[in-house]
Structures are given as structure tokens and as C-alpha cells.
Amino acid sequence: MSPIDSDAVVRIRSSLSPSAAFNLPGDPGYSNKRWALNAERNAAAVACPATPEDVVQVLAFAQGIAPYDSQKRLHIAVKGGGHTPSGASSSDGGLVIDLQPNMHSVRVDPNAKLAYVGGGCLWEEVDEATAPHGLASVAGVVGHTGVGGLTLGGGFGWLCSQHGLVIDNLVQATVVTSSGEILTASESVNPDLFWALRGGGGNFGVVTEFVLKLHDQRPDLYASTLVFPPPSLEKFVQEINAWIQDREATENIHLAFACGPNGMPVIILEMIFNGDTEIGMKKFERFVGLGPVVNESGTIPYIKLNHMKDAHGMHGTCRSLQGSFVPCIPDGIPFLFVNDAYGAWLKCITENPSASQSAVVIELYQPGKWSSVSPNATAFVHRKPVYNLAYVMTWSDPSFTERATKITLALHQDIVRSRHAHFPANSVGEGGYTNYMDEESRVATKDFANRRFGDNFARLVEIKRQYDPSNVFGRWFAVPREA
């Protein structure tokens, strides 16, 4: 029996704006599709608002508030890009507020260097709107990632070494709270809410618009992808550490362990230089000299930068995601740690062939810009100089799904143990980049939240009590209402 009251449906459909929709299973606009197949759930209803006022009506419906008091309270999930493998943007039998269909406009003010971005936008839509003006925002590294989730969790990307995290470039947000208020949040208006949104996740309301600071951006840059056989690992870890000593903020590298098209393990370097191709070639020639088996290098339009990883992150398969921090220390990354991480990944995919397309990625962004921000300036507490390490588990065999969480977290623990063994004590705290801790987010305990938010946890609890006392928004990195 459906938990949806038919009379309440009639009322809400008549209350929404003309472009909005309220979809039930079987309606043409109903969809449960997500980036990861294992994140898909069958909601009782999918609302696609077009305005903040529509969101107010949908929240009232889901809570059984007049004029929808004939409707029983429903579980709520909010969807932007739908990239959370844990299913935080889905609901099994509840109501999904899907912002993507109707709230994905981008308006650019080139004089003020600001972008007004709808809560349902994907990063590729932001890039397409800003690039013609010679401007760019810090953005995610996959074009079809949603702006909302990545921003609320912090926001690393190829440009963060130059300009800081996405949250460090967030100027303002429009938020609809569970009580039906439409609020502006900025440094001067509702500053407590603005503080919480910058790293505190979707715990406080539905963000229908983000105002992002833009930066001058050249139309093209140098990009290079090199693939090496595993025996090269020690040589290019040495070169990476030498590169770290004299790199600039315009240079960034991702180091990845993955399997090539023939199923054999390889080491991948993805490198970008936000400048002239000739200079970029010289900066990265030290790696070309190590003899890669694949070398795809050259000038690319900026508009393609955040699509470099799209082919490896397409929709239509099962995934889990977990991550940790790697300390940024003067001597670079110990080879023994990198070798352990590679060995743990290889052991994982060898023992679990269903997950052979899984990868481990270390993001070597220069931390100076974003780590100079005080840990209590925003809810994002992790401001020590670190690199991100992500485990992206990928599989297509449905029978592997029930084992995926255990195996992903076991890989995580193996690599964390090696980190403790090969880095100085207290060089980095527990946890990792919030958006990469997705698998662990399934466990919404106070201990988990405290480790994710550190010394900012108590303040987040107070703000949660103020703006969402009934815990309507408790799906993703939930902040308990009591410390």
C-alpha cells in the first residue's frame, strides 16, 4: 500500500509552480537513477521543484503540515547530482526532492566575478557558463558531479591549489529550512548557518542556490596522462618527491593504481599545468623520462579539464567510496607507504576479482592556499597540510554488493595502518576528506560525526538544533542533535 495520500497529492500539484512536478511511480518524470546502481532506491514520490517556494511546499507535504495534514510523515532525501554511493540522495519508500531537473541554471556576473548556481547544477554546467567569460570556479574533477554535495562537503578540485576549496569561494547560499523559511546565508546574513554549510553537509536545509566566487582562467592548459608498469613505482615516487620540493600552485598530480584495458595492474599519473604547454612539458618531463607505456599529453581547452576523469566514472555500475588523509611532510611521501598502499589495493582486487576495476587515487594538490584557513573559520575542520587518498570500489556482480562495505573499509584500515607506521606521529588527524568518507557515512553515530567534524562538532550540534530540530535532514554525515 502506498504511503502517499491521494488528496494531499492533488493539493500539492495545484500548489507548485508550472515548471515543477510531483511524480509518483509510473509517472513519466519519476526516476530513481543514481551514479552508482547500488544507491538506487524506489521512493514513494519524487518531487522536482523549480523555485524555493516549491521546496517549501514539498517539505510541508513530507512532514504532514497543513494543508497536507492528511499525509503521514515521510522520510526525505535531497538529490543534486546523485553521486553518493551510500544512497544518501535516495529514499526507500519516502520522498526525494530532486533539484536537478528544474533548478540547474547558472547566471554569471562577469564584472563582479560571481556565478549564481542552481542547487541542482552539475559542475560541467558551471564550467560551460563561466568559460566564455574567461572565468572559472574551483570545481569537482568529474563533470557530472553535482555542485551541491561537493560544495557542502568542502570541495577539492584541480584549481584548489590556486584558489582554495569550493567552500572558501562560496559567497552566499539560499536555503529552505524544515520549518519552511527561505533564508539567505552569508558572512553578514545568518552567519552561523553560512558557517555550518561550508563543510557541514546537507544537515540544515535544502540549498537552492550557491553564489560562487570566480577567477580569471586562461582558455587552455597542459594536461598529461602517463601509464607505468608497477616495477616503476619506486623510481617515480622519488621523482614525485623531487617535484613536490619546487612545484607551484599551477601544477597538480593525481597518482592512481588501477587495471588497464588488458586487466593488468598499472600506475597512472594524471598531471595538469594551468599555463603554457611548452612550460608544462618542461615541468613534467622528469616523469616522461621514466619510460611510460602510455603517454597522452598536450594542450586541452579548460572546458575539458573536469571531464578528464569522466570515462572512469560513468554511470551504470555499482560503487563504494572511502578515503583518508596522507600527511604533507617536507621529505615527501615515503616510498614504503606508497608501496604498502599499492600492495593493499592489489591484494584486495586479487582476492575479490569482481572488484578488479576498483582504483586507489592520491590527489597531490598543493595545500598552502586552503590549509592557511583557520580550522574554525568554517565547519570544514581539516585544514592541516594533507593529500587526499580515495578508494573507489567498482563492481557489476550484484552478489558482491553485500560484501562491498566490509571489503572497502578493510582496504581503508590496511592503508591507515601503513600511514601510522611510515609518517611522524600526530602529522595528521583521523578521518579524511568528508566527500570521500561516503562508505563510513552509513554509520551515523556521534563518534563518527565527532571524528569528521572534530572541534567544530559542538557548534554544529547547536546550529542543527536551531535550524533542523526535528532532524528532517539527517541523511548525509548526519549531525546528531545532542553532543
N, C-alpha and C positions, 0 to 999 in steps of 0.2 A: 504494500500500500504506500502510495506517495505521501511524503511528509508535507507536501505543498498544498495549501488551502486554495481552492479554485476561486473563491470570491476575492481573496486577497490578491490573486494574480490579476484579476480583472481591474482591480483598483490601481495596482502599481503600473500596469501597462498604460492606463489612462493618465497617470501622473508623470511619466517620463517624457523627456523631450523627444521630438520627432525622429532624431537620429539614433536614439538609444533603443535597446532591445532587452527583453526579458524572455529567455529561452528555456523551454522545458525539453526533456529528452524526446527526440523525434522532430523537433523544430529545425529548419534549415540552418539557423545560426548557432545551434548547440554544438559545442566541441569540447572534448577532453584532451586534445593533443598537447603534448609537452615535449621538451627537448629529449628527455630520457623516457623510454617506454615504461620503465618500472615506476615512473612518477605519475602515470595516468590513473585517474580515479573517475568514477561515474557520479558526478554531482546531481543533486535533485533539480537544480536550476543553475543557469549561467546567465548572469546579468552583464550587459555590455553598456555601461553608461557613456554619455557623451559630454556631460558637464559635471561640475562639482555638486550641483543641486540634484542631479540624478543619483549620485553616490549617496547623498543624504537620504533619499527615498529608499534606496536599496538597503542601506543599513537599518533603517526603521523597519522595513519588511522582515529582514532576517532576525530582528530582535523582538518581533511581535508588538511593536509600538504603534499606537493609533496613527493613522486609520487602518492599520494592518493587524489589529489586536486579535483577529480570528486566526492568525498564522502563529503556529508554535515556533519557538526559538530554534534557529538553525545554526549549525557550525559554519563559520565564514573563512574563506581563503581568498587572498588577493593575488591576481596574476598580472604580471607585466610581460616579461619575455618568456617566463615559464622554464627557466634554466635550472631550477633546484632539483637535483635527482632525488632528494629525500621526500619530495611530494608536498613541500610547504605551500606551493601555489595551487594545489588541488584539494578537493574535498570528496570524501566518500559519503554520499547521501546528504550533503549540506548545500551551501550556496557559494559559488565562485563569482567574485567581482573581477571580470576580465577587462582590463583597461586597454588592451592592445587594439581591438578593432576600431574604436572611435576616439581614442584620446592619444593620438600619436603625431600630432602636429608639432612642427618646430618653427619658431619665429626668431630670426636673427636681427639684432640691432648692431650693425657693424660699427657705428660711431661709438656706442657705449661698450662694444666688445662683450655683448651678452647674448646668450641663447635662451629662449623661453621654450622649455621642452616638456611635452605632454607626458604624463605618468606612464603611458603605455608604449612609449617610444623604444625602438631598438637603437643601438649605437650607430649602425650603418645609416639610419635616417638622420642622426645628428651630423655625422660626417658629410653626408650629401648636401645638407643645408648650409654648413659653415664653410666648406672648402672653396666654393665660388667667391667668397669674400676674402680669401687668403687668411682664414682664421681656423682654429681648431680648439677643441676642448680635450682635456685628459679623458680618455675613454677606455673601455674594455678592449681586449685583444682579439675578440671574436665579434664579427659584425652583427650577428643575430642575437647577441646577449641583450637583455633588457636594461634600460637605463636605471630603472627604479631599484631593483635588487642590488646591482653592483654599487650604486651610489650609497644606499643606506648601510651597506656593509663596509664601506671605506673607499674602495675604488683605485686599485693599481692598474697601470697600463703603460704602453710604450713611452708616453710623454711624462710620466710621473717623476722621472729623474730631473726634468727641467722645471716642472710646474707644480709638483706636489700631487697628493691624492685628489680624486674627484671631490671628496668632501671638503678639501682645502680650497676648492674652487666653486663651491656651492654658495651662492649669494642669497638665495631666498627659496622658500618652498610654500606651496599651497596644500593644506592638509585638511581632510574631513575627519573629524573625530567620531567616536562611537555615539556621542550624545547628539550628533547632527550639526555641530558647529563647523563652519568653514573658516579656517584660520590661516593667516599669513604668519610665517615663521622666518625670522631673520635675526641678525645681530641686535637690532633695535626693537623688533616686534616679537613678542613671545620668545625671548632669547633662550629660555630654558628648554622649550620644545625644539628650537633650532639646534641647540647643543646636543640634544638626545638623538635627533635624526641623523646627525653626522657620525655614523658608526654604530648606532643603537638598533639598527634593523627596523623591520616593519611593526614595531610594538606599540605605536602611538596613534596610528590613524592611516588613512589612505592618502598617499601623496599624489595629487592630480597634476601638479606642475612643479618642475625644477627650473630654477634660473641659474645658469652656469656661466662662469667667467670664461671668456675666450682669449686665445693668444695668437699672435702673428705666427703663421705657418707657411713655409715655402711650399710650392706646388708639388715638388718631388723630393725623393731622398734615396739613399743607397740601402739596399737590402741584400742579405746573403744567407743562404741555407747550405750548410756543409754536412755531409754524412760520412761518418768514420766507422771502421770496424772496431769492435771492443778492445783489441790489443793496443789501440792508440790512446786509451783512456789516460794513462799516466802522463804521456807527453803533452796532451793538450790541457790537462789540469794545470801543469806547470806554466803553459802559455797563458791560460786564463788568469792565473795569479799574477803573472808579469803584466798582463793587460790591465788588471784591476789597479795597479800602482799608478798608472798615468792616464787612465781613461778620463773622459769628460762626460758631462751630463747628457750630451747629444748621442752618446754611444751606449747601446744596451745589448745584452745577450741573454737568450734562453738556452739552457743546456738540458737535453732530453734523452731519456732511454726509451726506446720503442722497438718494435719489429718492423722491418722493411716489407715491401711487397712480396718478397720470397719467403717471409716468415722468419727470417734470421734476425737476431738482435743487432741493433746498431746504436751508435751515439750520434746525436744530431745537435748541431749548433745553429740556432736562428739568431741572426745579428742584424741590427739596423744602425745606421748613422744618419742623423737628421741634418744632412748637409750635402755638399757636392760629392758626386760619385767618385771623382779622382781622389779626393781626400779619404773617403770611406774605404776605397780599395787599399790604400796605404795603411790605414788604421787596422785593417783585418787581415793583411797579407801574411802575418805571422801564423795564422790558422790555415790558410791555403797551403802554406809551405809544409804542413804536416801530412799532406797527401790524402785528401778526402776522396772517397769513391764516387761521391756526387758533389757537384759544385753548381748551384743555381744562384747566380749573383748578378746584380745590375741595378739600374735605376728603375724605380717604380713610382707612380703617382701617389701622393699622400692618401688619396681616397681609397687606395688598395691596402694600405698598411694594416688596418684592423680586419682585413679579410685573409691575411696570410695563413691563419690557423683554421679557417672555416672548413676546409676539406677534411681536417682531422676531428672536427667537432660537429658533424652533421646530425640532424635529427634522425630518428628511426631505429635506435638501438638502446640497449639498457646500459646504465652508467651508475657509478657511485663516485663520490668526490670527497677527499680528505686532504689535509695539509698540515704543515708545521713550519716553523721558522728555522733558518740557518743563520748563525751569527755572522756578522760582517766584522772581521778582525784584521789587523794590519798585515798579517802574513798570508791572507787569502784563505781559500778553502782547503783544508787538509786532504791530500790525496786519499788517505786511508778512509776518511769519511765518505768521499765520493765513491770509492771502490766498494765500501760496505753497502751504500745505497743501491748501487748497480747490482751487487750480488743479491740483495734482498728482493729487488724487483725481479731479477732473473729467476730466482728460486720460486717466487710467487707465481709467475706465469708458466714455469715448467711444471709445477705441481698442480696448476689449475689451467689446463690448455683452453678451456672455454673463455678465459680472460686474456688470451695471448695478444689481443690488440690494446691492452692497457699500457699506460705510459707513466713515467715519473718525470716531472719538469722542475728545474731550479731556475727561478727568474732573477737574473743578476742586475737588477736596477740599482743605480747609484742612490743610496739612501739619504744623502745630505739634505736635500730640499725638504722632504716630508718628515725626516727624523728630527729636524730642527724645531718642529711644533711641539709645544708642551703636551705631555700625556693627558692633562686635564683640560686642555683647550676645547676638545670635542669629546664625544663619547668613545671615539676610537683611541684606546689607551696604548696601543702597541706602537710606540714611537722610537724604540731602540733601533740602531742601525742593523738591519737584518735583510736577508734574502728570503723570498717565498719558495717553499717546496710543496708541490702539489702531486697527489696520486690520483690519476684519472683511471678508474677501473671501467673497462668496457667489455661487454659480452652480449651475445644474442641468444644463447641457450636459456630458455625460461627456468630450467631446473637449477641453474646456478644462482638465481636471484635470491633465494632464501639464505644462501651461504655468503653472499657478497659483502654484507656489512661486517661479518666476523673476519673475513679474509682481508678486507680493506684496512680495518683497524689493526689487524695483526701486522700487516706491512708497515703501517704507521708506527707501531711500537718498536719494531725492529730498527727502523731508521732513527727514531728518537733515542734509543739506547746507544746507537753509534754516535749520535751527536753529543750525548753526555760524555762519552769516552774520549772524543777527539777534540773537543773545544774546551776552553777555560771555563771553570765553574762560574755560574751567575752571568755568563756572557749574553744570555737571552732567557726570557721568562718562558713559562709553559704556554702551550697553545700555538696558534698560528693565525694566518690571515682569516678573518671571520668568514668571508665568502668561500674559502676552501675548507672550512670545518663542517661542511654540509652533512656528512655522514654522522658525525657526533651530535649534530643539532637534533637528531631524532630523540635524544635523551634530554628533556627539558627539566633538568634538576637545578637546584640553587648552586650546587658545587660547579656544575658545568658553566652556568651563567657567570659565576664569580671568576672562574678561570678565563673566560672570554673577555670580561669587562674589567677585571682587576679592581683597582682603587676607584674606578668610576661606577662600580656596581651599585653602591648605596644610593648615589644621586639618581641613577636610572630608575631605581625602585620608587623613589619619591615622585619622579615625573610620571612614571607608569600609573601610580595611584591617582595622580591629578587628571591625566588625560584619557586613561582607559581603565577605570576602576573595576569594571566587570570582566576584564580580560577578553574582550571581543577579538583583539588582535594578539593571538598567542601562538602563532604557527611557527615562526622562523626565529630562532635564537630568542626564545621567549624569555622575557624579564619577569620573574616572579613579583607578586605584589607585596611581598614581605622579604626583608633582607635576612 
